[in-house]
Amino acid sequence: MKSGEWKERFAVAQLVRAKAGHDRGHDYLICAVSEDERWLWLVDGAGRRLSSPKRKNAAHVQPVQLCAEELAERIAAGTARDEEIKHFLSEYQRAGKKSFTKGGDK
């Protein structure tokens, strides 16, 4: 999936921010989406790992039009590591969220 191409509302490895619940404001990556896109399974690589993703109602998250393209295939295939997800999210936060560019500045 190329930047700017959004065929669905949510996609695996897309960045979302919780807008309701005790984790409001927390950033996650989507690791799975229900067929009707009502439920999302979210990971952050730290508290919510790939082995125990957080199930969250899609109405309670704000989609960010940013996808970790390099992780999407590995998450779908089950070969992604929590450290990679944690690193992606920390780069996003370090770059000041709104000014984040793909890959961050290393």
C-alpha positions as a Markdown table, in Angstrom:
| # | Residue | x | y | z |
|---|---|---|---|---|
| 1 | Met | 0.0 | 0.0 | 0.0 |
| 2 | Lys | 1.5 | 3.4 | -1.0 |
| 3 | Ser | 1.0 | 6.5 | 1.0 |
| 4 | Gly | -2.2 | 8.2 | 0.1 |
| 5 | Glu | -3.9 | 5.0 | -1.0 |
| 6 | Trp | -6.6 | 4.1 | 1.5 |
| 7 | Lys | -9.1 | 1.6 | 0.2 |
| 8 | Glu | -10.4 | 0.7 | 3.6 |
| 9 | Arg | -10.9 | 2.8 | 6.8 |
| 10 | Phe | -8.3 | 0.7 | 8.7 |
| 11 | Ala | -5.4 | -1.4 | 7.5 |
| 12 | Val | -2.8 | -3.7 | 9.2 |
| 13 | Ala | 0.2 | -1.6 | 10.4 |
| 14 | Gln | -1.8 | 1.6 | 10.3 |
| 15 | Leu | -1.1 | 4.1 | 13.1 |
| 16 | Val | -4.1 | 4.9 | 15.3 |
| 17 | Arg | -4.6 | 7.0 | 18.5 |
| 18 | Ala | -7.0 | 5.9 | 21.2 |
| 19 | Lys | -9.7 | 8.6 | 21.8 |
| 20 | Ala | -11.7 | 6.8 | 24.5 |
| 21 | Gly | -10.9 | 4.7 | 27.5 |
| 22 | His | -8.1 | 4.7 | 30.1 |
| 23 | Asp | -5.6 | 4.6 | 27.2 |
| 24 | Arg | -6.9 | 7.8 | 25.6 |
| 25 | Gly | -4.1 | 9.6 | 23.6 |
| 26 | His | -2.0 | 6.4 | 23.4 |
| 27 | Asp | -0.6 | 5.5 | 19.9 |
| 28 | Tyr | -0.9 | 2.0 | 18.5 |
| 29 | Leu | -0.4 | 0.0 | 15.3 |
| 30 | Ile | -3.2 | -2.2 | 14.1 |
| 31 | Cys | -2.2 | -5.8 | 13.9 |
| 32 | Ala | -5.6 | -7.2 | 12.9 |
| 33 | Val | -9.0 | -5.9 | 11.7 |
| 34 | Ser | -12.4 | -7.6 | 12.0 |
| 35 | Glu | -14.1 | -8.3 | 8.7 |
| 36 | Asp | -16.7 | -5.6 | 9.4 |
| 37 | Glu | -14.0 | -3.2 | 10.6 |
| 38 | Arg | -15.8 | -2.8 | 14.0 |
| 39 | Trp | -13.0 | -4.3 | 16.1 |
| 40 | Leu | -9.3 | -3.7 | 15.9 |
| 41 | Trp | -6.5 | -5.5 | 17.6 |
| 42 | Leu | -3.8 | -3.0 | 18.6 |
| 43 | Val | -0.1 | -3.3 | 19.6 |
| 44 | Asp | 2.5 | -0.9 | 20.9 |
| 45 | Gly | 5.4 | -3.2 | 21.3 |
| 46 | Ala | 5.7 | -2.6 | 25.0 |
| 47 | Gly | 2.6 | -2.9 | 27.1 |
| 48 | Arg | 0.6 | -4.5 | 24.3 |
| 49 | Arg | 2.7 | -7.0 | 22.5 |
| 50 | Leu | 1.9 | -9.1 | 19.4 |
| 51 | Ser | 1.3 | -12.1 | 21.7 |
| 52 | Ser | -1.6 | -10.2 | 23.5 |
| 53 | Pro | -3.0 | -7.3 | 21.4 |
| 54 | Lys | -5.6 | -5.0 | 22.8 |
| 55 | Arg | -9.1 | -5.4 | 21.3 |
| 56 | Lys | -10.7 | -2.0 | 20.8 |
| 57 | Asn | -13.9 | -0.8 | 19.2 |
| 58 | Ala | -13.0 | 1.1 | 16.0 |
| 59 | Ala | -15.3 | 3.9 | 17.0 |
| 60 | His | -12.9 | 4.6 | 20.0 |
| 61 | Val | -9.8 | 5.3 | 17.9 |
| 62 | Gln | -8.7 | 8.1 | 15.6 |
| 63 | Pro | -7.0 | 6.8 | 12.4 |
| 64 | Val | -3.8 | 8.5 | 11.4 |
| 65 | Gln | -3.1 | 8.4 | 7.7 |
| 66 | Leu | 0.3 | 6.8 | 8.3 |
| 67 | Cys | 1.1 | 3.2 | 7.7 |
| 68 | Ala | 4.3 | 1.3 | 8.7 |
| 69 | Glu | 4.6 | -0.1 | 5.3 |
| 70 | Glu | 7.8 | -2.0 | 6.1 |
| 71 | Leu | 6.0 | -3.8 | 8.9 |
| 72 | Ala | 2.6 | -4.5 | 7.3 |
| 73 | Glu | 3.7 | -7.7 | 5.5 |
| 74 | Arg | 5.6 | -9.0 | 8.5 |
| 75 | Ile | 2.7 | -8.3 | 10.9 |
| 76 | Ala | 0.3 | -10.1 | 8.5 |
| 77 | Ala | 2.7 | -13.0 | 8.2 |
| 78 | Gly | 3.3 | -13.2 | 11.9 |
| 79 | Thr | 7.1 | -12.5 | 11.6 |
| 80 | Ala | 7.2 | -9.0 | 13.0 |
| 81 | Arg | 8.9 | -8.4 | 16.3 |
| 82 | Asp | 7.6 | -6.2 | 19.2 |
| 83 | Glu | 10.9 | -4.3 | 19.2 |
| 84 | Glu | 10.3 | -3.2 | 15.6 |
| 85 | Ile | 6.8 | -1.9 | 16.5 |
| 86 | Lys | 8.1 | -0.1 | 19.6 |
| 87 | His | 10.9 | 1.5 | 17.5 |
| 88 | Phe | 8.5 | 2.7 | 14.8 |
| 89 | Leu | 6.2 | 4.3 | 17.5 |
| 90 | Ser | 9.1 | 5.9 | 19.3 |
| 91 | Glu | 10.5 | 7.4 | 16.1 |
| 92 | Tyr | 7.0 | 8.8 | 15.3 |
| 93 | Gln | 6.7 | 10.3 | 18.8 |
| 94 | Arg | 10.3 | 11.6 | 18.7 |
| 95 | Ala | 9.7 | 13.4 | 15.4 |
| 96 | Gly | 6.9 | 15.4 | 17.0 |
| 97 | Lys | 4.0 | 13.3 | 15.6 |
| 98 | Lys | 2.7 | 15.9 | 13.1 |
| 99 | Ser | 6.0 | 16.5 | 11.4 |
| 100 | Phe | 6.8 | 12.8 | 11.1 |
| 101 | Thr | 8.1 | 11.6 | 7.8 |
| 102 | Lys | 8.3 | 8.0 | 6.6 |
| 103 | Gly | 11.4 | 6.4 | 8.2 |
| 104 | Gly | 12.0 | 9.3 | 10.6 |
| 105 | Asp | 15.4 | 10.9 | 10.9 |
| 106 | Lys | 18.0 | 8.5 | 12.1 |
